[in-house]
Amino acid sequence: MGNTQFLNERSLQLLKTLVERYISDGQPVGSRALSKDSDLNLSPATIRNVMADLEDLGLVHSPHTSAGRVPTVSGYRLFVDTLLTVKPMESKDLTRLHQGLSLNEDSSDMIGAASRLLSELTQMAGVVTLPKRELVCLRHIEFLSLSHTRVLVIFVTNEQEVHNKIIHTSKVFSPAELQQAANYLNSIYSGRSLDAVRKAVLKELQEDQERMTNLSGTDLHLPEGCRAGKPDMNQGMLDAVKMAQLAFDQDNKKDDYVLTGETNLMGFSELSDMERLKNLFEAFSQKQGVIHLLDQCMKADGVQIFIGEESGYRAFDHCSLVTSSYSVSDEVVGVLGVIGPTRMAYEKIIPFVDVTAKLLGAALNPKSTTPL
């Protein structure tokens, strides 16, 4: 930020006034408008001198031949970090969020509702990542034979979410064998995260493979169940582990986030350039860069803001992303936020994002009562 720590109160007040005026009007702000809005009783010449100093510091710049100035990314950053006064949400908007994120809805419905509400209330794009599967806990699993080697896997996570998946097994299993496999997995893995289950399953398969390899060596004379100096897995346990591997395989990964209202961004003049819009919508379509950016936000507490090129993602050079993580059972599982132009009303967007994250986490938490 250079020498911004040496800015006096007058310079900071003028910068604050300029950013607020530009956010409101979208037009370069001149000395006369600053003199009128800042209540500092300064002459236009003094204001021009201060603006020149702010421009030297990289906080404002003059677009083209305009006599007025607009904030730079550094100017927005200083404004957001030190000059911004966040406004509380209006009661009608808070009520709408409460109603939209009903505790009685399915979690996938609530994820979509959160994205839609963020978009509608801000008139920008709302984005919510799906809860990270590796942070979701397994509560119960069942297997149901369909036909031949097709098995329906039903597993419950986080005490309320029911998931279905069809797997193809290497042989035909009887209902009794499927029940035995489910009983074994429930006794061993219930209450553990899906990521921990996946790692444990792979480890058990690898250890069984090693024990099978040892059959051709010095362990061949050992009794059943004592190979390699540890209890061996019987065939039923091994079958159960193999089915668990199929059930929790991540190859069929779903969409990683729900994005709503991206067409709202076409209404902002600074984003209306066709090349910018093309790059932005391609970024939304490809997803990898957006997911990487949102994953960074999961590591931060509270509201996090990327302004323009701060994101490190060229498609977002003219956008700001305001995000907050949401938690279930005191563990961060996802991120939500608003994507809009750098010229956004941060004082309103920040509380929208913050409150929505808290309400969504509370709604997804099976132990929650009345959120906020």
Secondary structure as the mmCIF struct_conf table of DSSP 4:
data_model
#
loop_
_struct_conf.conf_type_id
_struct_conf.id
_struct_conf.beg_label_comp_id
_struct_conf.beg_label_asym_id
_struct_conf.beg_label_seq_id
_struct_conf.end_label_comp_id
_struct_conf.end_label_asym_id
_struct_conf.end_label_seq_id
TURN_TY1_P TURN_TY1_P1 GLY A 2 ASN A 3
HELX_RH_3T_P HELX_RH_3T_P1 THR A 4 PHE A 6
HELX_RH_AL_P HELX_RH_AL_P1 GLU A 9 ASP A 25
BEND BEND1 GLN A 27 GLN A 27
HELX_LH_PP_P HELX_LH_PP_P1 PRO A 28 PRO A 28
STRN STRN1 VAL A 29 VAL A 29
HELX_LH_PP_P HELX_LH_PP_P2 GLY A 30 GLY A 30
HELX_RH_AL_P HELX_RH_AL_P2 SER A 31 SER A 38
BEND BEND2 LEU A 40 LEU A 40
HELX_RH_AL_P HELX_RH_AL_P3 PRO A 44 ASP A 56
TURN_TY1_P TURN_TY1_P2 LEU A 57 GLY A 58
BEND BEND3 LEU A 59 LEU A 59
STRN STRN2 VAL A 60 HIS A 61
TURN_TY1_P TURN_TY1_P3 HIS A 64 THR A 65
BEND BEND4 ALA A 67 GLY A 68
STRN STRN3 ARG A 69 ARG A 69
STRN STRN4 VAL A 70 PRO A 71
HELX_RH_AL_P HELX_RH_AL_P4 VAL A 73 LEU A 78
HELX_RH_PI_P HELX_RH_PI_P1 PHE A 79 LEU A 83
HELX_LH_PP_P HELX_LH_PP_P3 VAL A 86 GLU A 90
HELX_RH_AL_P HELX_RH_AL_P5 SER A 91 GLY A 100
TURN_TY1_P TURN_TY1_P4 LEU A 101 LEU A 101
TURN_TY1_P TURN_TY1_P5 LEU A 103 ASN A 104
BEND BEND5 GLU A 105 GLU A 105
HELX_RH_AL_P HELX_RH_AL_P6 SER A 107 THR A 122
TURN_TY1_P TURN_TY1_P6 GLN A 123 GLN A 123
BEND BEND6 MET A 124 MET A 124
STRN STRN5 ALA A 125 THR A 129
HELX_LH_PP_P HELX_LH_PP_P4 LEU A 130 LYS A 132
HELX_RH_3T_P HELX_RH_3T_P2 ARG A 133 LEU A 135
BEND BEND7 VAL A 136 VAL A 136
STRN STRN6 CYS A 137 CYS A 137
STRN STRN7 LEU A 138 SER A 147
TURN_TY1_P TURN_TY1_P7 HIS A 148 THR A 149
STRN STRN8 ARG A 150 THR A 157
TURN_TY1_P TURN_TY1_P8 ASN A 158 GLN A 160
STRN STRN9 GLU A 161 HIS A 168
BEND BEND8 SER A 170 LYS A 171
HELX_RH_AL_P HELX_RH_AL_P7 PRO A 175 TYR A 189
TURN_TY1_P TURN_TY1_P9 SER A 190 GLY A 191
BEND BEND9 ARG A 192 ARG A 192
STRN STRN10 SER A 193 SER A 193
HELX_RH_AL_P HELX_RH_AL_P8 LEU A 194 ASN A 214
TURN_TY1_P TURN_TY1_P10 LEU A 215 GLY A 217
HELX_RH_3T_P HELX_RH_3T_P3 THR A 218 HIS A 221
BEND BEND10 LEU A 222 LEU A 222
HELX_LH_PP_P HELX_LH_PP_P5 PRO A 223 PRO A 223
TURN_TY1_P TURN_TY1_P11 GLU A 224 GLY A 225
HELX_RH_3T_P HELX_RH_3T_P4 ARG A 227 GLY A 229
BEND BEND11 LYS A 230 LYS A 230
HELX_LH_PP_P HELX_LH_PP_P6 PRO A 231 ASN A 234
HELX_RH_AL_P HELX_RH_AL_P9 GLN A 235 ALA A 247
TURN_TY1_P TURN_TY1_P12 PHE A 248 PHE A 248
TURN_TY1_P TURN_TY1_P13 ASP A 251 ASN A 252
BEND BEND12 ASP A 256 ASP A 256
STRN STRN11 TYR A 257 THR A 260
HELX_RH_3T_P HELX_RH_3T_P5 GLU A 262 GLY A 267
BEND BEND13 PHE A 268 PHE A 268
HELX_RH_3T_P HELX_RH_3T_P6 SER A 269 LEU A 271
BEND BEND14 ASP A 273 ASP A 273
HELX_RH_AL_P HELX_RH_AL_P10 MET A 274 GLN A 286
HELX_RH_AL_P HELX_RH_AL_P11 GLN A 288 CYS A 297
TURN_TY1_P TURN_TY1_P14 MET A 298 LYS A 299
BEND BEND15 ALA A 300 GLY A 302
STRN STRN12 VAL A 303 ILE A 307
HELX_RH_3T_P HELX_RH_3T_P7 GLY A 308 SER A 311
BEND BEND16 GLY A 312 GLY A 312
HELX_RH_3T_P HELX_RH_3T_P8 ARG A 314 PHE A 316
TURN_TY1_P TURN_TY1_P15 ASP A 317 HIS A 318
STRN STRN13 CYS A 319 VAL A 328
TURN_TY1_P TURN_TY1_P16 SER A 329 ASP A 330
STRN STRN14 GLU A 331 PRO A 341
BEND BEND17 THR A 342 MET A 344
HELX_RH_AL_P HELX_RH_AL_P12 TYR A 346 LEU A 364
TURN_TY1_P TURN_TY1_P17 PRO A 366 LYS A 367
BEND BEND18 THR A 370 THR A 370
#
